[in-house]
Amino acid sequence: MSGTRPAPALRGWARRGYAAAAETAELGPVTHGPVLVERALRVPTADGTTLHADHWAPGRRLDGRPEGLPAPVVLVRTPYGRDGNALLGHLFAERGCHVVVNACRGTSGSAGAFEPFRDEVGDGRDVLSWVAGQPWAGPMHTFGFSYVGVTQWALCDGAPGAVVSMLVGVSARSMGPAVFHTGGGTSLETMVTWAYTLAFNGRSTARQALAWARGRRRVARACDVASPGDAFRTALGHDVPYARDWLEHGPGDPWWAERSYGQDVTTVPPVTLVAGWYDLFLVEQVADYRALRDAGRPVRLVVGPWTHTQTPAAPAVAEALRRILPAVDGEPAGVRVAMTGSQHGQWQDLTDWPPPSRRSTAYLHPEGTVDPSPPQESARSFWYDPADPTPMAGGRGLNPFTAGPRSQRERESRPDVLVWTTPDLEADLVVAGDAVVHLALEASTPAPDVFVRLCEVDARGVSTTVTDGYRRLPAGYGAHGTVALALAPAAHRFRAGHRLRLQVSGGAHPLHLRSRGAGGDGARVRYTVALGPAASRIDLPVVDW
């Protein structure tokens, strides 16, 4: 291979990450070395655009045996830069795989202009064709997180059957409803955060860190502008046309159907989905798992206690190697989840998701308690003010400075958040699956927002996020209606002596863009939650783990 040279030694975070990965003993032994690398290889596309790619290659077999057939190839198509992939290159190549890291057009040396979702089907097909023509190329596999998952789903449409297996981390087949218009609203913070991230692609790690040191406040200011259309200019100092498209095309708009890939499940190869309990893609990834499972497609689901930016590479590489080199760990179970709560990080292997459970129903009482026995008919009310929107206080977001399991002290002290709390638990309680909150709701606007969050309150009284759910209700609910709101999937052990707490509010800004108020004129909205034997309650999926 001309231009190939020994790969530089891992340094800093990559070296530490490699050491941590090696300690897991799940990756299988190192079989090849030293790792080789070719930089900035030129990949032609059908429209004449030249893309750049790096090639990480395994060295000689350490046991001295001759190489057999062409080795497996792991393809990573990314808009986030070719640099910074040394860890992945070493992890795969030292175990006998070739790794091709291809920069999406308009990024990291690739020609053209980058516009999210526009060119991934055609470019992906051309890159696959180029890789397949290399003398070292064997069976094709794909790997990656976030938008790199989008480029994998696009291959299902552009080159069905060309890929042997995929590992898709924290991503989904449908981006619009998954992250930009969750629950029928507008996820403004997600849009601004991603646009801000893309603006600094290709810069050094130090410059990106500096940009985010400034960006933390800029993104917060942008999400609070009076007109959401001005948010991107506020964050970046200039308009971002493709980001404005995300804002202007709402849920159900056909525009999003053209940017959703892998919808024909028969084109999806065996796939491993890696998700995070605190990641914005969680709900859609679990839906993807169920759709593929129901269609009889080979699919595995792995969920860990991570936010979007915390998802570690090593467990995902181990999962990918199970598909690429089956001798590493045989055939795994269909689902693997890590507990949160008092057994944080402890893994459970399951045959399916959700696991078998029994429903535990508890009713919301007027004094703010939760009890299995229903109360007499009554109600609790609060006012939502668009001028002072209820804050998100953590949850499943993209912004690394605001996402995750955060303390709820300030949020629960607000008058626009109703809370209901159980007595101290006499024994541990494990909730695994989708909790459902039923609310008999009346609001002084025809299409109210409703946000519900389940928390754990420890012995010190600190309330922390477990899971939540949001929906912008369709016209007609406001007068008086009952909504069944499914919370995001969870696998959480509530500790004995702790309490469960349920929050109900009219929003979680800016994760879900603030409601415009009654009639859309900025007026305050009055919410009333009816309580009684046939009214508001929570159904918990309880398991015996």
ZAGUMAR-601838 format. One line per field, with one value per residue (C-alpha): x, y, z; residue in one letter; residue number from 0. Coordinates in nm, 4 decimals, always signed. Layout:
REM residues N
X c(X;...);
Y c(Y;...);
Z c(Z;...);
residuo c(A;...);
num c(NUM;...);
REM end
This chain:
REM residues 545
X c(+0.0000;+0.1768;+0.1780;+0.1294;+0.3309;+0.3276;+0.0474;+0.1684;+0.1467;-0.1716;-0.1452;-0.3516;-0.7189;-0.6810;-0.4088;-0.6147;-0.9220;-0.7325;-0.6068;-0.9599;-1.0889;-0.8193;-0.9062;-1.2618;-1.1309;-1.4384;-1.2471;-1.0620;-0.6838;-0.4586;-0.3722;-0.1915;+0.0701;+0.1973;-0.0981;-0.0413;-0.2140;-0.2667;-0.3886;-0.6062;-0.6837;-0.8909;-1.2346;-1.4237;-1.8009;-2.0476;-2.0886;-1.7124;-1.6667;-1.3548;-1.3858;-1.0966;-1.0483;-0.7921;-0.7134;-0.6022;-0.4607;-0.3579;+0.0119;+0.1498;-0.0193;+0.1522;+0.1351;+0.3331;+0.0577;-0.0066;-0.3033;-0.6062;-0.8812;-0.9114;-0.9823;-1.3058;-1.3440;-1.5012;-1.6319;-1.6876;-1.8467;-1.8354;-1.8785;-1.6804;-1.3297;-1.0889;-0.8497;-0.9278;-1.0029;-0.6718;-0.8410;-1.0871;-0.8125;-0.5997;-0.8843;-1.0082;-0.6821;-0.4998;-0.7700;-0.7321;-0.9771;-0.9173;-1.0727;-1.1720;-1.2616;-1.4286;-1.5069;-1.8515;-1.8440;-1.7512;-1.5684;-1.2098;-1.0582;-1.3487;-1.4638;-1.8129;-2.0439;-2.1846;-2.5590;-2.6923;-2.8918;-2.8569;-2.5816;-2.5378;-2.7172;-2.5209;-2.1887;-2.2186;-2.2828;-1.9741;-1.7504;-1.8632;-1.7851;-1.4366;-1.3592;-1.4830;-1.2331;-0.9319;-0.7232;-0.7332;-1.1126;-1.3169;-1.6669;-1.7970;-1.9143;-2.0037;-1.9633;-2.0291;-2.2250;-2.4782;-2.4697;-2.2331;-2.5367;-2.7321;-2.4671;-2.5056;-2.8835;-2.8344;-2.6301;-2.9382;-3.1087;-2.8083;-2.6433;-2.8751;-2.6990;-2.3472;-2.2959;-2.2659;-2.3370;-2.3815;-2.3239;-2.5348;-2.4685;-2.7029;-2.8795;-3.2089;-3.3657;-3.5868;-3.4078;-3.6987;-3.9344;-3.6437;-3.4590;-3.5762;-3.9516;-3.9768;-4.3311;-4.4695;-4.2968;-3.9679;-3.6383;-3.4672;-3.1710;-3.0868;-3.0969;-2.8784;-2.6321;-2.5801;-2.5503;-2.2913;-2.0991;-2.0963;-1.9666;-1.6361;-1.5711;-1.2143;-1.0591;-0.8034;-0.9194;-0.7880;-0.9800;-1.2974;-1.2653;-1.2219;-1.5230;-1.7366;-1.6125;-1.7686;-2.0538;-2.2064;-2.3353;-2.4018;-2.6269;-2.8166;-2.8722;-2.9757;-3.2440;-3.4031;-3.4410;-3.7921;-3.8014;-3.6681;-3.5599;-3.2968;-3.1457;-2.8761;-2.7590;-2.7414;-2.5278;-2.2958;-2.3119;-2.4579;-2.7569;-2.7482;-2.9896;-3.0024;-3.0669;-3.3524;-3.5001;-3.5049;-3.7038;-3.9444;-4.0330;-4.2352;-4.3371;-4.5235;-4.3820;-4.2972;-3.9637;-3.8451;-3.9511;-3.6913;-3.4255;-3.5175;-3.3276;-3.3555;-3.7345;-3.7557;-3.6457;-3.5750;-3.2682;-3.1235;-2.8386;-2.7777;-2.7468;-2.6455;-2.8088;-2.6158;-2.8286;-2.8087;-3.0722;-3.0045;-2.9661;-3.2055;-3.2278;-3.3361;-3.7080;-3.6571;-3.3755;-3.5948;-3.8688;-3.6159;-3.5281;-3.8924;-3.9602;-3.6642;-3.7412;-4.1048;-3.9933;-3.7686;-3.4464;-3.1279;-3.1025;-2.9379;-3.0035;-2.7497;-2.8437;-2.6013;-2.6188;-2.4916;-2.5824;-2.5258;-2.1690;-2.0717;-2.1281;-1.7925;-1.6259;-1.4903;-1.8220;-1.9445;-1.6256;-1.6718;-2.0278;-1.9123;-1.6422;-1.9076;-2.0618;-1.7331;-1.5349;-1.7976;-1.5298;-1.4770;-1.7868;-2.0282;-2.3891;-2.4986;-2.8432;-3.0829;-3.0775;-2.8221;-2.9012;-2.7127;-2.9077;-2.9310;-2.9954;-2.8507;-2.7004;-2.5694;-2.3795;-2.4628;-2.5495;-2.8510;-2.8719;-3.2287;-3.4014;-3.6162;-3.7189;-3.9236;-3.8721;-4.1716;-4.3087;-4.6109;-4.8021;-4.8027;-5.0625;-5.0574;-5.2920;-5.2121;-5.3645;-5.4539;-5.2037;-4.9144;-4.8799;-4.8875;-5.0796;-5.2203;-5.5660;-5.7599;-5.8544;-6.1834;-6.2481;-6.0518;-5.7973;-5.4648;-5.3784;-5.0847;-5.0105;-4.7612;-4.6013;-4.4325;-4.2322;-4.0787;-4.0880;-4.0391;-3.6713;-3.5617;-3.3175;-3.1465;-3.2941;-3.2343;-3.0610;-2.7658;-2.6077;-2.3351;-2.3732;-2.7439;-2.8235;-2.8304;-2.9610;-2.9578;-3.0793;-3.4420;-3.4350;-3.4834;-3.7294;-3.9489;-3.9548;-4.1277;-4.5037;-4.5451;-4.4360;-4.6690;-4.5058;-4.6371;-4.4160;-4.4444;-4.3664;-4.0213;-3.9802;-3.9711;-3.7653;-3.5821;-3.8088;-3.6915;-3.8720;-3.7825;-3.9774;-4.2070;-4.3906;-4.7167;-4.8711;-5.2460;-5.3568;-5.7096;-5.6060;-5.7744;-5.5890;-5.6834;-5.5358;-5.6619;-5.3277;-5.1258;-4.7784;-4.7385;-4.4109;-4.3898;-4.0775;-4.0160;-3.7448;-3.5804;-3.5572;-3.2729;-3.2489;-3.1183;-3.4176;-3.2249;-3.4483;-3.2752;-3.4024;-3.4824;-3.6942;-3.9454;-4.1884;-4.3200;-4.6017;-4.7543;-5.1178;-5.3365;-5.6144;-5.9092;-5.7248;-5.7159;-6.0873;-6.0827;-5.9268;-5.7307;-5.3800;-5.1759;-4.8135;-4.5508;-4.2218;-3.8930;-3.7700;-3.5816;-3.4178;-3.3782;-3.3466;-3.5038;-3.3322;-3.5136;-3.5602;-3.5826;-3.8974;-4.0413;-4.1485;-4.3597;-4.3482;-4.6136;-4.5525;-4.6363;-4.2912;-3.9170;-3.7516;-3.5311;-3.5108;-3.8718;-3.9300;-4.1595;-4.5266;-4.6550;-4.9257;-5.3042;-5.4030;-5.0370;-5.0392;-4.8043;-5.0809;-5.0393;-5.1979;-5.3860;-5.3514;-5.5807;-5.5105;-5.8238;-5.7772;-6.0067;-6.0876;-6.0963;-5.8571;-5.4808;-5.2389;-4.9043;-4.8486;-4.5018;-4.3520;-4.2019;-3.9598;-3.7973;-3.4262);
Y c(+0.0000;+0.3151;+0.6022;+0.3710;+0.4431;+0.3241;+0.4863;+0.7287;+0.6139;+0.6971;+0.9973;+1.1767;+1.0830;+0.8274;+0.6388;+0.6446;+0.5332;+0.2456;+0.1332;+0.1442;-0.0535;-0.3174;-0.3639;-0.4652;-0.7900;-0.7769;-0.6711;-0.9958;-1.0249;-0.8093;-1.0215;-0.7763;-0.5040;-0.2489;-0.0503;+0.1290;+0.4400;+0.6150;+0.9747;+1.1847;+0.9194;+1.0597;+0.9030;+1.0015;+1.0435;+1.0243;+1.4030;+1.4653;+1.5694;+1.4300;+1.3106;+1.2390;+0.9291;+0.7849;+0.4135;+0.2352;-0.1091;-0.4083;-0.4990;-0.8515;-1.1274;-1.1576;-1.5378;-1.5500;-1.7242;-1.6059;-1.3832;-1.5503;-1.3884;-1.0070;-0.8711;-0.7143;-0.3412;-0.0999;+0.2141;+0.5386;+0.8240;+1.1404;+1.5189;+1.5655;+1.5397;+1.2592;+1.3556;+1.2186;+0.8641;+0.7121;+0.5255;+0.3546;+0.2863;+0.1063;-0.0843;-0.2365;-0.2681;-0.4461;-0.7109;-0.7657;-0.5128;-0.2358;+0.0971;+0.3646;+0.7051;+0.9085;+1.2782;+1.3804;+1.6298;+1.9798;+1.8619;+1.7757;+1.8101;+1.6671;+1.8972;+2.0387;+2.1932;+2.0114;+2.0221;+1.7704;+1.4800;+1.6002;+1.3876;+1.0846;+0.8277;+0.8971;+0.9707;+0.6641;+0.4454;+0.5875;+0.5425;+0.1807;+0.1172;+0.2685;+0.0647;-0.2565;-0.2006;-0.2017;-0.5233;-0.5482;-0.5070;-0.7947;-0.7956;-0.4429;-0.3261;+0.0234;+0.1981;+0.5315;+0.7656;+1.0452;+1.1787;+0.8924;+0.6754;+0.8768;+0.8001;+0.4310;+0.4321;+0.6118;+0.3150;+0.0950;+0.3087;+0.3753;+0.0327;-0.2283;-0.5558;-0.4115;-0.3922;-0.7063;-0.5410;-0.1984;-0.0509;+0.2629;+0.4634;+0.7333;+0.7920;+0.7028;+0.6385;+0.9492;+1.2638;+1.5095;+1.3559;+1.1983;+1.5109;+1.8309;+1.8085;+1.5704;+1.5237;+1.7504;+2.0620;+2.2278;+2.1197;+2.4549;+2.3863;+2.0738;+2.2658;+2.5493;+2.3164;+2.1054;+2.4059;+2.5517;+2.2207;+2.1918;+2.5482;+2.4509;+2.1258;+2.0793;+2.2966;+2.1628;+2.0066;+2.3095;+2.5540;+2.3503;+2.3490;+2.7271;+2.7664;+2.5626;+2.7602;+3.0596;+2.8642;+2.7598;+3.1121;+3.1872;+2.8852;+2.9765;+3.3340;+3.2099;+2.9854;+3.2793;+3.5196;+3.6446;+3.4997;+3.1422;+3.2252;+3.4593;+3.1931;+3.0748;+3.4276;+3.5007;+3.1920;+3.2159;+3.5742;+3.4665;+3.2826;+2.9060;+2.8286;+2.4538;+2.5018;+2.7390;+2.4589;+2.2356;+2.5035;+2.5818;+2.2219;+2.0871;+1.7354;+1.5498;+1.7721;+1.5614;+1.7467;+1.5173;+1.1988;+1.2769;+1.2944;+0.9763;+0.6649;+0.2893;+0.3001;-0.0211;-0.2637;-0.5357;-0.3358;-0.3151;-0.5617;-0.7103;-0.4050;-0.3254;-0.0141;+0.1563;+0.4037;+0.6097;+0.6499;+1.0267;+1.0636;+1.2541;+0.9612;+0.7058;+0.6880;+0.6641;+0.4098;+0.1811;+0.2289;+0.1298;-0.1814;-0.2806;-0.2186;-0.4312;-0.7018;-0.7212;-0.7565;-1.0480;-0.8591;-0.9404;-0.6546;-0.6042;-0.3190;-0.1929;+0.0913;+0.2466;+0.5248;+0.7918;+1.1287;+1.1881;+1.3125;+1.0635;+0.7455;+0.5650;+0.4094;+0.0948;-0.0851;-0.0009;-0.1397;-0.4579;-0.4873;-0.4322;-0.6971;-0.9485;-0.9021;-0.8783;-1.1484;-1.3814;-1.5871;-1.2941;-1.3639;-1.5956;-1.4951;-1.2309;-1.1826;-0.9553;-0.6742;-0.5511;-0.2652;-0.0957;-0.0068;+0.3447;+0.4293;+0.2257;-0.0300;+0.2319;+0.0695;-0.2921;-0.4742;-0.6982;-0.9335;-0.9752;-1.1578;-0.8578;-0.5036;-0.4214;-0.7101;-0.8885;-0.6742;-0.6242;-0.2991;-0.1008;+0.1764;+0.4686;+0.7685;+1.1369;+1.2867;+1.6522;+1.6927;+1.6026;+1.2360;+0.9209;+0.6203;+0.2931;+0.3874;+0.6452;+0.9802;+1.1622;+1.3957;+1.7204;+1.9151;+2.1020;+2.3983;+2.6133;+2.8984;+2.8757;+3.2078;+3.2273;+3.5256;+3.3037;+2.9528;+2.6465;+2.5411;+2.1950;+2.1214;+1.8272;+1.5453;+1.3922;+1.6708;+1.7318;+2.0199;+1.8672;+2.1496;+2.0946;+1.7267;+1.4340;+1.3489;+1.6883;+1.8067;+1.9233;+2.1476;+2.4799;+2.3433;+2.1829;+2.5047;+2.6920;+2.7587;+2.6345;+2.2791;+2.0434;+1.7561;+1.4332;+1.2202;+0.8662;+0.7690;+0.6222;+0.2902;-0.0093;-0.2113;-0.1535;-0.0970;-0.1708;-0.0010;-0.1320;-0.0353;+0.2557;+0.4212;+0.5883;+0.8933;+0.9457;+1.3050;+1.4422;+1.7827;+2.1151;+2.4190;+2.7712;+2.7182;+2.4726;+2.2955;+2.2945;+2.1581;+1.9016;+1.7829;+1.5035;+1.3897;+1.0955;+1.1503;+0.9741;+1.1601;+1.0414;+1.0386;+1.3972;+1.5179;+1.5652;+1.4987;+1.3743;+1.3006;+0.9411;+0.9781;+1.2151;+1.2717;+1.5685;+1.6291;+1.9273;+1.8235;+1.8640;+2.1165;+2.0151;+1.8814;+2.2174;+2.2398;+1.9164;+1.5843;+1.2903;+1.2308;+0.9133;+1.0246;+0.7503;+0.8409;+0.7518;+0.3960;+0.3403;+0.0634;+0.2155;+0.0764;+0.3050;+0.2405;+0.1479;+0.4582;+0.6800;+0.8175;+0.8500;+1.1946;+1.2918;+1.6412;+1.7914;+2.1212;+2.3118;+2.2866;+2.2330;+2.5243;+2.5353;+2.1596;+2.2013;+2.5526;+2.7539;+2.7631;+3.0948;+3.0919;+3.1063;+3.1829;+3.2246;+3.5830;+3.5355;+3.5262;+3.3026;+2.9580;+2.8039;+2.4269;+2.2159;+1.8489;+1.6641;+1.4015;+1.1174;+0.7467;+0.7661;+1.0544;+1.1070;+0.8250;+0.6683;+0.3125;+0.1754;-0.1376;-0.3190;-0.6131;-0.8498;-0.7952);
Z c(+0.0000;-0.1191;+0.1251;+0.4205;+0.7325;+1.0925;+1.2875;+1.5563;+1.9166;+2.1018;+2.3312;+2.5920;+2.6069;+2.3261;+2.5159;+2.8354;+2.6434;+2.4905;+2.8308;+2.9689;+2.6707;+2.7066;+3.0724;+2.9874;+2.8286;+2.6009;+2.2915;+2.2367;+2.2131;+1.9984;+1.6933;+1.4617;+1.4861;+1.4439;+1.3062;+0.9737;+0.8383;+0.5034;+0.5168;+0.2842;+0.0248;-0.2611;-0.3148;-0.6335;-0.6429;-0.9306;-0.9532;-0.9696;-0.6070;-0.4397;-0.0812;+0.1543;+0.3679;+0.6091;+0.6070;+0.9234;+0.8458;+1.0567;+1.0572;+1.0541;+1.2485;+1.5847;+1.5771;+1.2530;+1.0577;+0.7013;+0.6309;+0.4841;+0.2797;+0.2588;+0.6053;+0.7305;+0.6703;+0.9199;+0.7469;+0.9378;+0.7378;+0.9488;+0.9252;+1.2476;+1.1023;+1.0145;+1.2934;+1.6356;+1.5152;+1.6257;+1.9108;+1.6764;+1.4244;+1.6825;+1.8489;+1.5240;+1.3279;+1.6105;+1.5876;+1.2149;+1.0656;+0.8137;+0.9138;+0.6603;+0.8038;+0.5289;+0.5716;+0.4472;+0.1633;+0.2674;+0.5820;+0.6757;+0.3283;+0.1272;-0.1522;-0.1870;+0.0712;+0.3725;+0.4187;+0.6712;+0.5191;+0.1583;+0.0006;+0.2244;+0.0071;-0.3126;-0.1448;+0.0738;-0.2283;-0.4047;-0.0995;-0.0613;-0.4256;-0.3872;-0.0743;-0.2370;-0.5176;-0.2844;-0.2831;+0.0960;+0.1253;+0.2635;+0.4152;+0.4824;+0.8250;+0.9469;+1.2816;+1.4444;+1.6672;+1.6191;+1.2603;+1.1748;+1.2446;+0.9864;+0.7237;+0.8055;+0.7695;+0.4346;+0.3076;+0.3503;+0.0836;-0.1409;-0.1455;+0.0040;+0.0703;+0.0476;+0.4245;+0.6372;+0.9740;+1.1320;+1.4752;+1.5148;+1.8292;+1.9664;+1.6338;+1.4668;+1.1291;+1.1528;+1.2649;+1.2520;+1.5075;+1.6956;+1.7983;+1.6303;+1.6948;+1.9868;+2.1104;+1.8398;+1.9705;+1.8769;+2.0321;+1.9918;+2.2201;+2.0194;+1.6911;+1.8180;+1.9900;+1.6790;+1.4470;+1.6838;+1.6879;+1.3085;+1.2740;+1.4386;+1.2520;+1.1361;+1.4020;+1.6449;+1.9693;+2.1603;+1.9392;+1.9628;+2.3413;+2.3382;+2.1112;+2.3502;+2.6503;+2.4808;+2.3306;+2.6593;+2.7219;+2.3545;+2.3132;+2.6311;+2.5057;+2.1627;+2.3068;+2.4891;+2.1944;+2.1271;+1.7763;+1.7396;+1.3843;+1.5289;+1.7532;+1.5115;+1.4345;+1.8071;+1.8732;+1.5736;+1.4491;+1.1144;+0.9752;+0.9096;+0.6225;+0.6742;+1.0461;+0.9720;+0.7608;+1.0700;+1.2506;+0.9703;+0.8805;+1.1695;+1.2668;+0.9954;+0.7204;+0.4081;+0.4024;+0.6822;+0.5040;+0.2361;+0.5099;+0.6947;+0.5883;+0.6405;+0.6470;+0.4428;+0.7135;+0.4561;+0.3475;+0.7001;+0.7687;+1.1145;+1.3371;+1.6933;+1.8398;+2.1214;+2.3170;+2.6365;+2.9050;+2.9028;+2.5268;+2.3040;+2.0574;+2.3199;+2.2409;+1.8635;+1.8989;+2.1061;+1.8444;+1.5746;+1.7747;+1.8015;+1.4318;+1.3244;+1.5816;+1.4741;+1.1124;+1.2049;+1.1312;+1.3323;+1.5818;+1.9203;+2.1632;+2.4178;+2.6549;+2.9027;+3.1644;+2.9239;+2.7802;+2.4098;+2.4509;+2.7223;+2.5174;+2.5385;+2.2336;+2.3982;+2.4732;+2.1235;+1.9665;+2.1706;+2.0403;+1.6815;+1.7133;+1.8192;+1.4741;+1.2808;+1.4625;+1.6115;+1.7866;+2.0238;+2.2302;+2.0536;+1.9957;+2.2515;+2.3992;+2.2127;+2.4698;+2.7204;+2.9573;+3.2372;+3.5478;+3.6840;+4.0459;+4.3315;+4.0907;+3.8493;+3.5638;+3.6508;+3.3282;+3.2660;+2.9670;+2.8404;+2.5592;+2.4632;+2.5497;+2.7419;+2.9844;+3.1397;+3.4219;+3.6417;+3.6389;+3.9625;+3.9630;+4.2035;+4.2142;+4.2517;+4.5665;+4.6319;+4.9171;+4.6817;+4.7749;+4.5602;+4.6845;+4.5439;+4.6735;+4.4633;+4.6213;+4.6316;+4.3399;+4.3619;+4.1562;+4.1627;+3.9401;+3.8307;+3.5912;+3.3046;+3.1993;+2.8555;+2.9809;+3.2512;+3.1003;+3.3164;+3.2774;+3.1642;+3.4511;+3.2823;+3.0812;+2.7386;+2.5497;+2.3183;+2.5087;+2.7318;+2.9835;+3.0480;+2.9763;+3.2149;+3.5623;+3.7373;+4.0744;+4.0632;+4.3715;+4.1928;+3.9406;+4.2059;+4.4068;+4.1248;+4.1405;+3.7812;+3.8703;+4.0564;+4.2443;+4.3941;+4.6195;+4.7569;+5.1182;+5.1855;+5.0107;+5.2439;+4.9916;+4.6658;+4.3667;+4.0112;+3.7233;+3.3763;+3.0658;+2.9830;+3.2705;+3.1683;+3.3329;+3.2879;+3.3428;+3.3443;+3.2185;+3.1545;+3.0178;+2.9125;+2.5652;+2.3041;+2.2423;+2.5659;+2.6253;+2.9012;+3.0504;+3.3078;+3.4914;+3.7253;+3.9876;+4.2800;+4.6106;+4.8324;+5.2123;+5.2106;+5.0106;+4.6837;+4.3842;+4.0659;+3.7135;+3.6212;+3.3057;+3.1518;+2.8681;+2.6715;+2.4280;+2.2532;+2.2620;+1.9526;+1.9397;+2.1533;+2.4568;+2.6250;+2.7007;+2.8935;+2.8081;+2.9370;+2.8101;+2.8531;+2.8357;+2.8011;+2.9650;+2.7999;+2.8648;+3.1907;+3.3928;+3.7376;+4.0887;+4.3497;+4.6809;+5.0015;+5.2169;+4.9063;+4.7464;+4.3965;+4.2829;+3.9842;+3.8354;+3.6078;+3.4285;+3.1127;+2.9546;+2.9819;+2.8037;+2.5970;+2.5408;+2.4251;+2.2954;+2.5221;+2.4412;+2.3036;+2.5670;+2.5480;+2.1902;+2.0935;+2.2242;+2.5194;+2.7800;+3.0833;+3.0711;+3.3603;+3.3978;+3.6143;+3.6908;+3.8006;+4.0721;+4.1694;+4.1315;+3.7502;+3.7023;+3.7261;+3.8016;+3.7125;+3.5888;+3.6637;+3.4988;+3.8000;+3.7666;+4.0156;+3.9514);
residuo c(M;S;G;T;R;P;A;P;A;L;R;G;W;A;R;R;G;Y;A;A;A;A;E;T;A;E;L;G;P;V;T;H;G;P;V;L;V;E;R;A;L;R;V;P;T;A;D;G;T;T;L;H;A;D;H;W;A;P;G;R;R;L;D;G;R;P;E;G;L;P;A;P;V;V;L;V;R;T;P;Y;G;R;D;G;N;A;L;L;G;H;L;F;A;E;R;G;C;H;V;V;V;N;A;C;R;G;T;S;G;S;A;G;A;F;E;P;F;R;D;E;V;G;D;G;R;D;V;L;S;W;V;A;G;Q;P;W;A;G;P;M;H;T;F;G;F;S;Y;V;G;V;T;Q;W;A;L;C;D;G;A;P;G;A;V;V;S;M;L;V;G;V;S;A;R;S;M;G;P;A;V;F;H;T;G;G;G;T;S;L;E;T;M;V;T;W;A;Y;T;L;A;F;N;G;R;S;T;A;R;Q;A;L;A;W;A;R;G;R;R;R;V;A;R;A;C;D;V;A;S;P;G;D;A;F;R;T;A;L;G;H;D;V;P;Y;A;R;D;W;L;E;H;G;P;G;D;P;W;W;A;E;R;S;Y;G;Q;D;V;T;T;V;P;P;V;T;L;V;A;G;W;Y;D;L;F;L;V;E;Q;V;A;D;Y;R;A;L;R;D;A;G;R;P;V;R;L;V;V;G;P;W;T;H;T;Q;T;P;A;A;P;A;V;A;E;A;L;R;R;I;L;P;A;V;D;G;E;P;A;G;V;R;V;A;M;T;G;S;Q;H;G;Q;W;Q;D;L;T;D;W;P;P;P;S;R;R;S;T;A;Y;L;H;P;E;G;T;V;D;P;S;P;P;Q;E;S;A;R;S;F;W;Y;D;P;A;D;P;T;P;M;A;G;G;R;G;L;N;P;F;T;A;G;P;R;S;Q;R;E;R;E;S;R;P;D;V;L;V;W;T;T;P;D;L;E;A;D;L;V;V;A;G;D;A;V;V;H;L;A;L;E;A;S;T;P;A;P;D;V;F;V;R;L;C;E;V;D;A;R;G;V;S;T;T;V;T;D;G;Y;R;R;L;P;A;G;Y;G;A;H;G;T;V;A;L;A;L;A;P;A;A;H;R;F;R;A;G;H;R;L;R;L;Q;V;S;G;G;A;H;P;L;H;L;R;S;R;G;A;G;G;D;G;A;R;V;R;Y;T;V;A;L;G;P;A;A;S;R;I;D;L;P;V;V;D;W);
num c(0;1;2;3;4;5;6;7;8;9;10;11;12;13;14;15;16;17;18;19;20;21;22;23;24;25;26;27;28;29;30;31;32;33;34;35;36;37;38;39;40;41;42;43;44;45;46;47;48;49;50;51;52;53;54;55;56;57;58;59;60;61;62;63;64;65;66;67;68;69;70;71;72;73;74;75;76;77;78;79;80;81;82;83;84;85;86;87;88;89;90;91;92;93;94;95;96;97;98;99;100;101;102;103;104;105;106;107;108;109;110;111;112;113;114;115;116;117;118;119;120;121;122;123;124;125;126;127;128;129;130;131;132;133;134;135;136;137;138;139;140;141;142;143;144;145;146;147;148;149;150;151;152;153;154;155;156;157;158;159;160;161;162;163;164;165;166;167;168;169;170;171;172;173;174;175;176;177;178;179;180;181;182;183;184;185;186;187;188;189;190;191;192;193;194;195;196;197;198;199;200;201;202;203;204;205;206;207;208;209;210;211;212;213;214;215;216;217;218;219;220;221;222;223;224;225;226;227;228;229;230;231;232;233;234;235;236;237;238;239;240;241;242;243;244;245;246;247;248;249;250;251;252;253;254;255;256;257;258;259;260;261;262;263;264;265;266;267;268;269;270;271;272;273;274;275;276;277;278;279;280;281;282;283;284;285;286;287;288;289;290;291;292;293;294;295;296;297;298;299;300;301;302;303;304;305;306;307;308;309;310;311;312;313;314;315;316;317;318;319;320;321;322;323;324;325;326;327;328;329;330;331;332;333;334;335;336;337;338;339;340;341;342;343;344;345;346;347;348;349;350;351;352;353;354;355;356;357;358;359;360;361;362;363;364;365;366;367;368;369;370;371;372;373;374;375;376;377;378;379;380;381;382;383;384;385;386;387;388;389;390;391;392;393;394;395;396;397;398;399;400;401;402;403;404;405;406;407;408;409;410;411;412;413;414;415;416;417;418;419;420;421;422;423;424;425;426;427;428;429;430;431;432;433;434;435;436;437;438;439;440;441;442;443;444;445;446;447;448;449;450;451;452;453;454;455;456;457;458;459;460;461;462;463;464;465;466;467;468;469;470;471;472;473;474;475;476;477;478;479;480;481;482;483;484;485;486;487;488;489;490;491;492;493;494;495;496;497;498;499;500;501;502;503;504;505;506;507;508;509;510;511;512;513;514;515;516;517;518;519;520;521;522;523;524;525;526;527;528;529;530;531;532;533;534;535;536;537;538;539;540;541;542;543;544);
REM end
